[in-house]
Amino acid sequence: MEAEPLHKRALDIARSTTGPGHPTAAYSLHGLAVLAQARGRFDEAETLFREALGINERAHGNRHPEVASCLNSLAALLQARGSYDEAEILFTRALEVDEACFGLEHPRVAAGLHNLAALLQAQGKHEEADRLQR
């Protein structure tokens, strides 16, 4: 069985049982977005990532790990599309959330530092990237 119909079914169930603004719906939207991105449907993926992000922000507030996950996914998509400035803002926000939630020495923080440093390197901001990698 294909993944997309399963994600869509999960989204339909989440929306009908918990409501369209519930984090369960955001989880399904995020899965659909990842799949759309993998299939090269970047506009669709961006829309789905943004919808999942909005649900998680409304449900959890701006300083929650699920929000950081959505920010990272959306930022990675934007980076791949060449929207570096917005990707940098989102990677930075995600890193700040993860630092606040998990502390400075957590593996998610390390991953966030790597994401942001790689983006800065891609933009030619080598000194800023070097500072993050130390």
Secondary structure, DSSP 8 states (H G I E B T S, - for coil): --HHHHHHHHHHHHHHHT-TTSHHHHHHHHHHHHHHHHTT-HHHHHHHHHHHHHHHHHHH-SSSHHHHHHHHHHHHHHHHTT-HHHHHHHHHHHHHHHHHHH-TTSHHHHHHHHHHHHHHHHTT-HHHHHHHT-
